[in-house]
Amino acid sequence: VSTASNVVSAVPQRRALKDGEWACLDAKCAYINSDRSRVCERCGKAKPRSKNRVGREIGKDAAEKSKGLFAAEDWACTKCGNVNWARRTTCNICNAPKLGDLEVRTGYGGGYMDRQNVEYIEREDDDEFDEFGRKKKRRKVDEV
């Protein structure tokens, strides 16, 4: 006869990650490693490649500075800077997903390029168009 108090969970409990720490992705391991470790210190699996995430946890220091307004698990949106509660899966200001990959938008001058699949028209003969992009009328050449 087994009781509920004698049952030990096979899944390790994870605490909140501090700045620079990473958790092993192996479900059986889930060991929390330091930032300097390139492989898991417990099972030897490689450190996952870092991705630019939209949301990042604000951390313990920022939570203490907020004097109870925010918790360490709350996350800041990197698109708009809004601090969201930990339970939110999207930003309540710009609707960016918490766990989505950060998009790289390389518009001119460092801005956002909102247009997708832009095709620029190559014009071989500039004399064919005026300074506003309108097609010029062709003049008839008189034969002598």
N, C-alpha and C positions, 0 to 999 in steps of 0.2 A: 504494500500500500504506500503510495507516494503522496505527499502533501504538496501544496503549492509553494510552501516556503523552502522545500528541498530542491525544487527545480531551478537549475542555473541556465540562464539565457546563453545560447551559443553565439548570438550576435553581440559583439562588443559595443558598449555604450560610447558615444562620441561626445566630446565637449565642444564648445565653440572654439573656432580657430583664432589664434592670435595673429598679429601682423607677421607675415613672412612664413608662417607654418603651412604645411600641406598635408592632406590626409591620403593615405594609400588607397588606391581605387579597388583593391582586392576586397571583396565583401567579407571574406573570412578574416582578414587582417585589420584593415581600417586604422592602422597605427598612425599617430600624428607625428610627423617628422619636422625637423628644423629646415629653414630655407636653404642652408648650405648643403644639405644632403641631396645627392643626385639620384640615389636609390633608397628604397624603404629600408630603415634600420632593422626592421624585424624580419621581413620576408624577402628582401632583395629586389623587388620589382622596381622598374624605372619610374622616376618622377614624371608625372603627366606634364605635357607641354602646356605652358601657360597661355591662356587665351585672354583677350581683352573682353572683359564682361561689362555689361551695361551697369549693373548694380554692384556695389562693394559695401561690406559692413563698415559702419562708422567706427567701431572699436570701443574699448573700455574707456580710454582717455576722453574721447569726444562725448561719450555718454555721461561721464562724471561732470564735465564742464557744462552740460545742458541742465544740470541740477534737477534731474528726474523727468525731464521732458522726453528724452529718448533713452532707449535701452542699447546695450552693446551690440545686440543682434539686428538692430535696425540698419537699413542700408541707404546709401546715398546714390542717387541716379547720376551717372557721369554725363548724361546728355543735357540735363537741365539743372542739376545741382540740388534738387529737392531731396530732403531726408524722408524716407518712407518707413512705416512700421514693418517689422519683420514678417508679419502675416501676409502682406501685400505681395502679389506676384507680378504686378505691373505698377509703374509709377503713376501716382494719382494726378500729376500735372501733365506729363507728355505721353503717357501710355506706353512707354518703353518697357519691354519685358525685363524682369529682374535677372533671369539667367540666360538671356539671349546674347549672342556674340555682338560685340561692338562693331558697327559698320564703319568702314573707312570711306569717307566721301571726299574725293579730291577735286573740288571745284577750283576755279581760277582764284588766285589771291588767298588761298587757304580756307575759303568758304565751303558751304555744302553744295554738292551737285545733285539737285533733286531730279533732274531729267535722266531717264534711263535710255540707253542705246542711242545716243546722239550721233547722227551722221552729218558730217560737214561736207558741203558741196565744194568740190575742187573746181576752180575756174581757171582754165588754161589761158584764156585770152581776156585780159583786163580791159581791152579797148571795146569789148562787146557790151560792157555794162558801165553805167555811170556811177558816181560816188554814193548813190543811194541803193544800188543793187538792181536798178531797173534796166531792162534791155534797151540799148540804144537803137534808134532807127538807122537803117543802112542808107547811105547816100548813093545815088546812082553816079557812076563815073562816066563822063562824056568822052566818047572816043574822038580823037582828032584825025 
